[in-house]
Structure formats: structure tokens, C-alpha cells
Amino acid sequence: MSTVTLSTTQTHSQLVTGLSGAVHVPTAARPAGFKHPLDPLTPDEITAVTFAVKQYATAQLEIKAMKFITAYLLPPPKRAVLGYLGIPLSPGAQPEAPVPIVRKAEVDFLDILNGCAHNVFLSYVEGRWKIDSHEILPGDQHPQISVEELIDAEVVVKADPKVQQIAKDVGILPEQIFCDGWSIGYDERFPQHRRVQQAFVFARFSEHDNLYAHPMDFIPILDAHTKEVLHIVDFPSQYSASPSGPVLSVPDTLPPGLSEDALKVSGRERVPPPRTAYDFLPDLMEKTEPGFKLRDDLKPLHVVQPEGVSFKMNGHELEWQNWKMHVAFSQREGIALSTITYNDHGEVRPIIYRLSMAEMVVPYAAPEHPHPRKFAFDSGEYGMGTMANELSLGCDCLGQIHYLPGAFVGHSGAPMIIKNVICIHEEDAGVLWKHTDYRPGGRSHTVRRRRLVVSMVCTLANYEYIWNYLFYQDGSIEFEIRLTGILQVYPSKDGEPSPYGVKVAPNINAHYHQHLFSVRVDPMIDGINNTVIESDIVPLPGAPTGSPQNFAGNAFVVKDTIVKTEGSRSFDASKDRRWRIINTARQHHASGKDVGFAIGMKGGITPLLPRHDGWVARRATFLTEPVWVVKELETEKGGRMWPSGKYVPQTRDEPKDSVGQWVKSKLDVENEDLIVYLTVGTTHIPRPEDWPVMPVEHLSITFKPQSFFKVNPSMDVPPSHDPHSTPAFPNEGGDNISAHGNGYALHDLDNDKEHANGHANGHANGHANGEAIGNGHGNGHAAGGCC
């Protein structure tokens, strides 16, 4: 663990204690002026901010040694940012006059000697960072778990003699012990003032062996701050088969006392880790899987843009196809997109002020102790940005790529830099729109869809998450989440039933679980005063089949409900319920409807399956409903951000600064500056085909304009005439085309010869260009070509 020991005589350079492999030497003592008010802290600024905190801690707090956990930008007030950028607050209004913006930062650090957590706010004034406020956090509040603490967990566990003996009892040597540090989740047996982690232990039998194929049957508990094992192990109980179903080896699922013999009270015998290799690296698979070889029939597929990309970058500001936005690395959210606008024929129209993934929870289904502790808050407990990968050109992203770097603070106060952390590129996404006039002599027009991708990949121990923010030429936005990586597994004895999981390989049990995400939307649809509308699609009320109003019984209508006060909204599939965000100050010229954006959640809406009064929901009320609407309340310390509170590790109830508590105020949210939290996810019932590495699973949320634009805004997108598209096989054409053409000609009638020839030529051209038969219907291809 890298810490900082302080003295009043240390120089600036001495205080910049670098971490192994992550040393940053500042280029200047002072940070340069920002290009955009929402630019994240630069590495130099992180260094300068932590230096100011060190000086303050030494002189004012008499702290002798400390370690930093977070250091990030405190965003300026929303109105100040919009005034700076010239974005109006309401339709047709002039932007507010710019006001001075002071660069601010927020820092969390720990006192090494007493373990207290501190929170500090700073401002950059007169050429240096100054302390605005300082607070010692209550003992039950903990800043997020750092990358270094997670790495240290493995070191602590491997070095413990008792852990080594427990591993040795099932044939594992000390050097073969590896583990993933996790937050403790929920366990009342341990005091909240200690910085507690649990460790999931695995064996590794060679340098790059897939350790997750060798899970071990015990779970140590450690203090991440003092670096000591607090409780040697928990042994989960086991199931046995019986005529009436699986029977647990203990009478209940309660946790035992810490003084009890953990193995004895589990009512089970030891289970050695499975030793069969399930590798994912090809060179290892060639050695461990007889007959394995990579496929040799897959030919190259290249993404080329001979004239370069269609987007522009100015620092963190991105422009593409009428879209403009600010893209930033966030220690906690991963990617934060801000000030998203659309240039509608010369009018810059605001859409979203900030869009990000604010929290996620992964609850597991097994009720026997200690498995219920497995429900990680991967954003609030660890920080998504700190878990981000450095991306590889031609691998994680294809084509012509622009990367943005990211930086977060290490324990020493020096910045940890990820060079290629955010990937920006374009990709083809199929057909944008198309129509064929099927009549004789009619024409066809096809426009292909291009989309802009802003993405990041994060590794949370065994799992990978791919975050894709997608922007389209029709004015719509999609947030896509892709899940891959390796299942979190536990060993099972021969013949042991798995009532809460699936045996994906012999003696390897993967528990049922969910991945649930909270997407924070700070809308500004044509201005900052917006309203949420809930729409139900229902059969015409009071008009049964046979009635004068609905004789055929086919009528259905849209019933809108205005969300007037803070609260949550439930999903009702029977009413095809959906939501949209509107601005009542502007209406569409034809529909008469308020301008707005519709929220599409069908690609991800998932109910929380653990009971709503249980441990998971007690800490994360946001999981219980798909939509939450609250009023934005900005203070000098920022606005409403985190749905489960700022300080998430080791909470046992939902904090006061969380969405479940905010909505109790029932503040007015009609025509107000509001925040919408959207809960989406997926329930994962593992398959053997998910092993050893899970194929990508998708879920998404969409934001589509509804009565926002005059017509389809992508009507001016030019058609694509790709000269590189060719028949798949060199001899394709000729005979096949003639066969189709002649086939239709056989049905030719004298009075319809032109139509028949149109069919023949249309289908022939459609097949020659690799189109489906339906695309050639009519004379469209013959007369006007496919585009």
C-alpha cells in the first residue's frame, strides 16, 4: 500500500510520491486554465490539489500519514455552465450572461494512524488551490474502496499463516493462493468503523492459468486499512439430495457467531478446488485442451474510412452530425456526457445536461451464509472509472479511433493515468430508412445508418462491462450495456444439488444473479424546466366490442399522466407503459404536442427479485422501481448525484442523500429542473455455454425525439454508394440472375409484360447486390438503383 507520511519540511516534489508504474511528474506547479468548465481534473491538477490537502493536513489537522481515495472535479453550477457555453434556459430565450466560474475539487482521504475518513472541498483562487471546507466523516461512512486496497487484499490473504494452512488442507500451496477483494456487502458481525472486505479465494496452477476455474471453499474477512485478517474464514454450508428436494447441511441460513468453529457449524466437509483447466488464452488452451486450435476459416473484415472521420474534437468537446457534447472521464461513473445539444437547422437545441451510469448492484440468489453478502455496488463501492481498461487499437475498437485519457488519484496523491480509456469512433448500423415504390416505374431510396460510439470497458474482478453511448442521425440516443467476462463461481462436492445456481462445469457452481443499473438523466429538453409524462396504451374505456363507439372492438388510446411530485413509477406491461420528458413551453407545429424525448426501456427493464425488505433493497431502494423523478437541488457542494448515497461501502440502510429518501419530500417536479433515474438490468441464470468466458449479453435504454423535430431529421442524410461492396463469390451473377429473371418471365402476360420485366430485373439486381428478394420487388432497382 502506498501512503504518504507528512512533515512540515517536505517539498512539493517530495510529496509527489509515485506508485509503482504510475508515476506522474507534473509539467507545471499550477494548473492551466480550463478549456471547458466541465473538463475533469488533469493529472497536474490532481497533483496540485493533493499537495494543498497535504499542506492543510500537516499544518491544521496534525495528521502524520494519509492515503488518498478520491480527488475529482466539483462541477460548477448548471446555470453558470450553460451561460458560459451560450445555451439558453428556455425555448427562444437568450442565454444568460456568463458569470465567473471558479474551478473546484473534492477529495476524500484516510488518516493512516487512526483510520478516520476526511472529506475536503477546494477552490482554485489567485493561482493556487485553497481549502473551502473540511469534514471528518462519521465512523460508519467510508469512501469507495481503492484499486490499491483491492490489490492489497490478495497480498494480505496470501501472507496469512492460518489461511495458508486452510488452503494446504485441500492441497494448495501458499504461492497458489489468489483472491478477489470485495466489499463486505452486509454483515452485522463486524463493526462499521472498520474498513472491511471479504475475499473470494481461488487457486492458480500456472502463471496465466484461469484462476476462476479453481474456486476454493472458504472466504476470509480482512480490514483493508490495517491490512489484517479479521476473521479467518467463513465456510458456506452445503446441499444434499433427498426425495423431497435439496437439504441444507445446517438448519437455517443465519450467520454463525464469530467465536464458533466455522467449519463445524457449516455441517460439511472440505471441498478441494477443481483442478481441470478452463483457460481462455489461446496459447494455454493449446496445451490444456487436447486437439484445440483456433478457427482458420474466418477471413479479415476491415473498417475503412478513406477520407477520415466525420466527427470533430476540441479537447473534451465532441461534434458529429449536428450533435455536440462534452465527454469526460469520471472516477465513479466511468463516462460522463454533458451539455448534449442538437443543431436543428441553425438552432442549437439543448437535450440532456448530464447523462451517466450512476450506480449498479449485482445481487446473488443463494441464501445460505455467507453468499447473501455478495451484492457489489460496483460504481459506488469501487468506482467504475478506476476499473477501466486501457483500450487497444484494432481490438476493443475498430476503424479510425480517437481516444481520451483518464486520471484518478492514487494513495500517495499522485495521479494514476489510463491513456486510452474512452474510445470514440463511427460505425455502420444497418439501414437508417428506406422506401420502395413497388408500382411499375417506381423508384427506391435507401439511406444507411451511421452512428457515433463513445465507449469504455471496465473489469470488475471476474466480470467485464462495456459501456456504449450511441448517437444516431435521426436525433436519437441509445445507452447500451454489454456484459461479458467470467462467472463468479463456487466449488461444489460431487453430486451436490444446486437449487440456486447451475453447474457450468464439474464441481463448479455459478449462482443465479442479477445485474441492475441506475442511469442518471439530467434532462434539458429545449431548456432546464421539464416534466415527465407517463403514458398507458389501453383499450378504449367504456366501449366494449359491439358498442356504437367501438363496434369492431379494435380501438385503443393513449392515456397520459403528468408526474407532478417527486416519486417512483412502476412498469405495467399490460398497458405497454412508457415515459417521456417534455417541455410545455414549446409545441410541435402539427401534432400540437409538447416537444419531448421518449424513454425506451424495453431493452432492459428488469424487476428486482430479492425481497424488497431484504438487505439489498434496504441499501438500494432505487432497485425497486424502474423510474424515479426528483427535483434537482444544487448547493455549494454540488447537486443530487448518487441514487444510493455518496458513501456506499458498508451501509446497512439507505443514506439520507439517496433517491429513496429524496422522494419523501414530495417536491414539485412539474415544469422544474429535475433528475430522472432509470433502473434497468438483466437476470442471469447461468448456462454451461457461459463458461469459461461469457459471450456478450446486451441491454439498452433509448431516448427518441417525440414531437421534437418538424419531421424526420435524417431526411438530409445522403445515400451510400459503397464502391467496395462486391458480390461475395467471384462467379456470382450470370446464370443465377438469368434464372430468377426467366422464372418471373414465365408468368408474363401480354398486358402486364412491363410489370413482369420489372419484377425480373428488380429481383436480378437485388440478388446481384446481395439484397433480399423483397428489396427488388417492383421496378425500383431497375429504374432507380438500390440507393
N, C-alpha and C positions, 0 to 999 in steps of 0.2 A: 504494500500500500504506500502510495506517495503522499506524504504530508508536508506541511510547512511549519518549521519551528521558527518563531519570530523573535527578533531582538530589535531594539531601537537603533542599533548602529548599522543594520543591514542596508545595502544599497539597492537600487531598483533592479540591477542585473542579478544580484544575489537572490532576490526574492522570486525571480522567474525560474523556479525550479522545474526543469522539464521532466516529462515522463518518458520512459524508455520508448524510443521510436516515434515520439510525438512532440519533440521539442520545437517550439516556435520562437524565433528570435525577432523581436519587434523591429519594424523598419523606422519607426519614429516614436518618440516619447509621448506624443499627443495624437489622438485620433484625428483623421482628416474630416472635413465637413461632409455630411451625408449627401448622397445624390438624391435619395428618396427618403421621406420621413419614416417609412416602414422597413428600410433596409435593416437586416439583422446585424447584431454586433459583429464587427470584423475581428479577426484574431488580435490585431493590435489593440482594439478597444477592450476585448476581454482581458488582455494583459494589464491595461491601464486601470480598468475597473477593479480587478482583484488586488492590484497594488494599492489602490486607495483604501480598499477594505482592510488589507493587512495593516496599513499605517494606522487606521482607526482602531482596529482590534488591539494593537500593541499599546497605543497611547491612551485610549479611553476605556478599554474593557479589560486590560491586563491579561489578555489571552496569550498563552505561551506557544501553543501549537494548534493548528487548524487544518481542516481539509474542506475544499470547496465541492459543492454538489451541483449547483446551478449558477449560471450567470447569463442573463439574456435581456433583450430589449424590452423595456416597458413602452408599449405603443403610445403615441401621442393621442389626445382626444380626437374622436371621429370628425367633428366639425372642423377642427384645425387642419387635419389631413385633407379633407375634401376642399377646403378653402385654398390650401397650398397647391392642390392639383387642378383647381378650377372646375370642380364637379359641382353642379347645382344640387340643392337640397330638396327641390320640388320641381314638377314639370313646368317648363317655361320660365323658371326663375333664373336670376343671375347668381353665379356662385358668390358665396360670402367672401368678404375681403380677407386676404391672407393675414395671419397673425404669427408672431414669432413662435417657433417650435423649439423647445429645449429637448435635447437628447437625454433620455433617462434609461436606467438599467435597474434590474432586480437581481439580488444574489441570495442564495442560501448556502450556509456553511456550518460545519460542526466543530465544536471545541473538542480537541483530541483528548484533553485531560479529564473533563467531566461529562462529555457526551452530549452536552446541550446543543440544540439546533438554533441557529440565528437567521433572521431574515433582515435584509438591508435594502433600502432604496437609495439610488444615487442620481444626481443630475450633473450634466457636463456644462459647467458655468465658468466663464472667464478663463478658458483654456485648460481646465482640469476637472476631474470628477470629484464631486463633493457629496458627503453623506447627507441625505434628506431625513431618513428615519431608520431606526434600528429597533428590533423586537426579538426577545428571546421567546421561542415557541414553547407552548405548553408541552409537558413531558409525553403526552400521548399523540403529538403531531410530529411526523417525520417527513423531511424532504425525500424525493424519489431515491431509489437505490441506484447507485452509480455503476458504471461499467467496471470500474476497478474493484468495487465491492463484490460484484458477481464473479470476477476472476479470482479474487482473494478467497471466496468461499471454497473453491476447489483446493486451493493450497492448504487452507485450514483443515479441511476434512481429510485430505490425504496424509497430513502430518500427524493426525491424532492416533496415539497408540491403541486406544480401545477400538476405534474404527478399523484400524489395520487388523486387529485380532478378529473382529467380527467378519471381516472380509476373508481372512485366512481360513476361518472355519468352513467356508464353502469353496476353498481352493484358489482364492485370488490374492496375488502378491501386492504389496504396497504400491509398486510402480504401475500396476494395472488398474488402480482405482482412479476414476474420474467422476465428476459430478456437475450438475447444473444447479446453480443457486437460484432459488425462487423466493419471492416474498412469502412470509408465513401464512398469508391469507387470513385465517381467523382461528385463533387458539387461545382461549382464556386462561390456559395454564401458565402462560408466560406474561410477565409484566410488560405493559405497553411502553414504558420508558426505555426499554432496551431495544436495540435495532436488530430485530430477529429475522433470520432467514431459515428456510428449510432447504435441504439438499437432496436432489434425486440422484442416486448413485448408479454408475454403470461400470462395467469392466471394458478395458480395451486391450487387445492382444497383439496389436502391431501399431506402428506409428500413425497410420491414417485409417485404421480399421473403423468401421461404422459402430461406434460405441453403443448406439441406441438399440442394436441387436442383442446386447448383453445386459439387460437391466438387472439390478440387484434388489434384494428383498427387504432392504431397511432404509430408513430415512432419518439422518441426523438433523439436529437443530443447532444453529450457531448464532452467535452475536457478531454481526458484520462489523461493528465498531471496535469491540475489544478483541476480535479475532480469536474467539474461544468457542469450543463446542459446549453448548449449554445442556443438551440432553443427548446422550449418546445415540440412541436410535428409537424410532417407532417401527414396530413390525405390524403391517396390516394383517388382519385376520384372513381366513381362507374359507372357501366354499367346498362343500362335498355334495355329491349327488345323492338323492333319496327319491323314493317313489312319489313323494308329494312335491318334489322340486328341490332346488339348491338350498342347502342348510349352512348357515354361517357357523364358524368354529367358536363363536362367543355368543352370549345371549342377547347382546344389544350392540348398537353402533356408537355408543358413547366413548369419548376418550378416557383412557385409564389414568390413574394418578401418576405423577412423575416419579414417585418413590417405588412404584410397583415394578416387578420384573417384566419388561415389555414383551419378551418372547413368551414367557409363561402365560401372561394374561391374554395373549393373542390366540392361544389354544391351537397352535400349529407347529409344524416342524419347519426347519430352514429349507429354502429352495435355492439351489445354486443357479447362477446366471446361465441362460442358454449359451452354448458355445458356437453354434452354427453361424458362419459369416453371412451377412447380408449386406454386401458392400454396394456403393453407388459410384465409386470411381472406376472407370473402365479398366485401368491397368491392374487394379486389385481384383476386379471381377474376373479377369482372365486367369488369375491364379486361384481364386476360391470357388469359381463356378465351372465345373468341367464342361467343355465344349462352348463356352461363351465367346462370342465375337460380335463386334458392332455390325450393324446392317451395312451392306455395301451397295445397296440399290437405290440410295437416296441421292439425287443429283442436286447440284448447287442451285440456290434460289437467291438472287441478288436484288437488293433495293437500291435503285439508282435515281439520282436527281441531277441530270447533266447540266442544268442551269442553276443549281444551288437550291437552297431552301426558300420558302415563301414567307418565313417569319423574320422579325427583326428583334434584336436585343439591345437594350440600353441599360447596362448594369443589370438590375433585377427586374426591369420593366420589359414586358413581352408584348409584341403586337403581331397579329395574324388575322387576315380575313375579317377585318372590322372589329375584332376583339382586341382589347387592351387590358392588361392586368399586371399586378406585382407578384412576383414569385419569390418566396423566401424559405430558407431552411429554418425549422423550429426544433429546438431540443426536445420538446414534448410532443408536438403534433406531427413532426416529420416534415410535411409540406404545408405551408400556409399561403393560400392565394387571397389577394386583397385587391380592392378597388377595381373590380371587374366591370368593364363598360363595353358597350357596343356602339359603333359609329353607324347610325341609321341615316344614310344619305346626307351626311354632314352634321347631324345632331348626335352629340355624344350622350348616350343614354345609360345611366348607372343601373346595374342589375344586382350585384352582390358586393357588399363591403368586405366581408371576410368569409372564406369557406375552408373548413379543415376537418380532419378526423380528431375529435376532442377526447375520446375515451374509448376503450374496448375492454371487454371482460370475456374470459374463457372458462365457464363453469363446467366441471366434470360431474358425471352422474352417479358414480359409485358411493354409496352411503357409509360404508364401513370405515372406521378410523384407520389411518389419517387421511384417506383420499378426499373427504369433503373440503380439506384445506386448499385443494387445487382449484383455485379460480383467480387467475392472474389478471390484474388491471395493467395490461401491457403498456399503455400510454402513461397513466398516472403514477404507476409504481416504478417504471424504468425509464420512460421517455422514448418515444418512437424514433426521434432523430438520432439519439445516441446509439441506437441499434442498427442504423442504416449501413448498407453496403457501399463500398466504393465500386462503381459500376464499370463494366468492361465493354469497350467499343466492339461492335460486331457480335456480341454475345447477349448481354442484357437488353440492349437497344440496337436496332438495325437501321441502316441508312446513314444519312448525314445528320450528325448528332451535335447538339450543344449541351454542355454540362455546366452546372453551377456547383460551387463548393459549399461546404458547411463547416461550422466550427462550434464546439461546445467546450465547456471548461473541464479541466482535469482536477484531481485532488489538490495539486500544487498551486493551482491558479493559472497555469499555462494553458493555452488553447489546444484542444485536440481537433485536428483538421482532417476532414474527409474530402478529398479533392473532387471526385466525380460523383456527387451524392444525388443530384437531381438531373434527370435526363429529359431533354426537350427535343422532340422530333415530330415529323409528319408521317402519316401512313395512309394508304388507301383503305377505305372501309366499305367497299361494295358500291351499290348504286345509291345515289342521293335522291334522284327522282327520274321517272321515265313515263312516257306515254307513246302508244302506237295507235294511229288512226287506222283501224282494220279495214276500212272501206277501200274499194278499188281506187288506186291512185293516191291513197292516203300516205302520210309520212310518219316517221318515227323519230323520237328525240330522246336520247339517254344522257344523263349527267352523272358522272361518278362522284362519289362522296370522299372528300379528303377530311381527315381530322387531325387536330393538333393534340399531342400527347405530352403531358407533364407528369413524370413518374419517379418513383423511388421504390427501392427494395429493402426490406428490413428483416433481419434474422433475430428471432426471439428464441434463443437456445435451439430447440428442435424444429420450430416452425419458421416458415418464411411467409411474409406478406408483401404483395406487390400492389402499390397504390397508383392508380392511373386516373388522372384528371383529364377528361376528354372534351375538347371543344369542337363544335361542328359548324358547317357553313350555313345551316338553317337556323342559327341562333340558339341552338340547344346545348346543354351541358350534361355530361354524364360523369359520375364518380364511380369508378369500377374498382372493386377489391378482388384480388386474386390470391388464393391460398394454396400453398404448396409446402414442401418440407417433409419432416419425419414425424410420425405419430408419437405422442407421449405414451409410453408403454410400461407395463409392469409384468414381472415373471409369474407364471402360474405353474402349479405342480401338474404332473401327468394326470389326465382325466378330470381336472378341476373344472366345474361348470363356470360359465361367465355370464351371470344374469345381467350385468351392467356393462358389458363390453363384447368384443369379438376377438377370437384368437386369429390373428392375422398370419401367424406362423407358429410352429410347435412351441408351446410353453411361453408364448408372447401374447399378452392380453392388452388390447387397446380399448380403453374405456370410451363409452358414449360421451359426447361433449358438445358444447355449442361455442360458436364464435359470434359475439354480439358487439356491435359498433355504435357509437354515438357520433353522428355527423353534425357539426355546429354550422348553422347557416345564419349569417348576419345580413339580411336582405336590404337592398335599397332599390326596389323596383321603381324606376323613374323618381327616386327621392327616398329620404330616410323614413318617412311616415307611411307604414304599410299595414295591411290587415290580412289575416289568414281566413280563408273560406274553406269550409268542409262541405263536400258535395256527395250526396247519395243518389244513386240511379235506381229508381223504384218504379214498379208498375203504376199506371195512372190511378191515384187513390179514389176509392168510391165509385169505380167504373168497371164492374165485372164484365166478362165476356157476355155478349148479347145485349148489353146496355146501349142506349142511344149514343153515349159518348165513346164507347169502345166496343162496337158490335163484333169485330173480329178478335178482340182480346189481345191485340198486339201493342197497345200504347204503353210507353214508359216515358218518364220525365226526370228532370234533374231537380233535386231539392237542395238548395243552398242554405247553410247555416253559418252565420258570422261568428267567429271566435272573438268574444268581447272581452273576456278577462283571462288572466293567466291560468294555465292548467294543462292537463294532458288530454289527448284524444285517442279513442280506441279504433281499431280497424274492424270493419264489418264486411266480410267477403260477400254476404248475401245481398248487400246493397252496392257492391262494387265501389266502396267508399274511396274517395281520393281527396287531395287537398291542393290548394293553390294559394299563392301570395299575390296580393293585388295592391294597386294604388288607386284609391277612389277619386283622386284629383284629376284623372285623365281617363277618357273612354275611347274605345275603338270607333272609327267613323261609320262602320257598317253594322257590326254586331251590337253596338251600344253598350257592350260590357266594359267593365273596368279593366285597364291594362294589367297584365299579370303573367306569372310563370306557374305552370302546373308542376307539382312534385310527383314523380313516378316512383313508387316504392315496391311494385310487384316483383321486381327483380331481387328483392332482399328482405321483405318484411317477414319476420320470424318471431313467434311468441317465446317469452322466457318460460322454460319448462320447469326449473326448480321452483319450489313453492314460494309464493310472494311474501311470506312472513319468515323465510329462512335466511341463512347467513348471507347469501349472495344478494338478494333483493334488499336486505337490511342495509347493506353498504352501497347499493347502486339502484335506487328507486327508478332511475331513468329506463332500466331494462324492462319495466312492467308495461310500458305503453310505447307505441311507435312514434308518436308526435307529442312534443312539449313546446308550449309557447310561453315565453316570458318577456317582460319589458326590459330593455337594456337600461342599466343604471350605471353610468360611469362615475368614478371617483378619481381622486389624485393617484390611486393605486391601481387603476385600470377598471375594466368592465366585468360583466358576468362571463366567465370563460368555461369553467370546468364542471361538467354535469355531476361528478361525484366529489367535488371539492378540490381545492388546490393541493392539499396534503393527503394523499391516499394511503400510503403504506400503513398497515396495521390498524386501520379504522375498524370499529366494531358497530358503528351506526353511521347513518348518513350525516356528514358535517352540515353546519349551518349554511355554508357557502356552496350549496348544491341545488340542482334543479328541483328535487323533491321538496326542499324547504322553501325555495323561492316562490313556487306557485301557491303556497299557503297565503301569501299576501293578497292574492286575487286582484292585482293591479290591472288597470285598463290596458288592453293591447289592441284596441281598435283605432286605426289611424295613428299609430305610435311607432317609435323607434323600437323594434322588437328583435328577439333572437328566437330561432326555431331549432330545436334539437330533434333529429331524426334517428330512430333506432332501427337498425337492420342487422341481419346476420344469417347464419346457416346452422342447422343442426347436423352434426357429423356422426353418423352411425358407420364406423369404420368398415372397410372392405379389405379382404386379402389383396385386392388389386391396388390398394393404397400403400402397400408395403413393397420394398423398403422406403421408397420416396413417393409421396402422394402426387398424382397428376393434378394439375391446376384445377381448382374449383372457382367459379365466378359468382359474384353477386354485385348488384349495382343500384344506384339511385339516379334518376334523371330529372332535369329541370328544363321544361319545354315552354317556349313562349305561347301564351294563350290570349288572344286579342291584344297582343303587344305590338306586332308589326302590321302594316297595312295589308300585305299579302305574304306569301312565302318569300322570305328574304333571300333565298338562294336561287331565285329565278335568273339572276345575272351570272351565275357560275358557268363558265364556258364548258362545252362538251369536251370529252377526252378523245383524242385520236392518237393512240399509242402506237408508234411505228415499231416498237419492239415486240408487240403481240403477234404471234405467228401460230400456224397450226401445230398441234402437239406432235404430229408424226409427219415426216417429210413427204410421204406418199398420200397423205390425206387430201381429199378433194376428188376431182375427176369422176371415177366410177361411182363413188358414194353419192356425190352431188347429183349425178345424172339419174341414179336410181331413185332418189327422192323426187327429183323433178318429174321423171317419167311416171312415177307412181301416181302423182297427182294428175298428170296429163291424161291418164287412162279414164278418169272420171269427167273429162272435159265435155261440155255440151256446146253446141254451136252458139247458143245465145248467151253463154257465160264463159267464152274462151278467155277473155281478158282477165276475169277474176281467177280462173284456174291457173293461168300462167303466172298471175301474181302470187298465188299460193306456192307454185313450184319454185319460182325464183326467190321468193321470200324465205322459204324453208331451206333452199340450197344455200343462200348467202348466210342464213342463220347458222347452219351447220358448219360452213366453211370458217366462220369466225368463232366457232366454239360456243355459240349461243344455244340455249334450249330451243326446242321446236316451237314453243309458244311465242318466242321472241320474233320469229319470222312470219307469224300469221299475218295475212293480208299482203298488201303490196308495199308495206312500209320499207322493208330493206331494199327492195328492188328500186324504189323511186328515190328514197332519201338517205339510204345507208343507215347503219346501226346507231349513229350518233347525230 
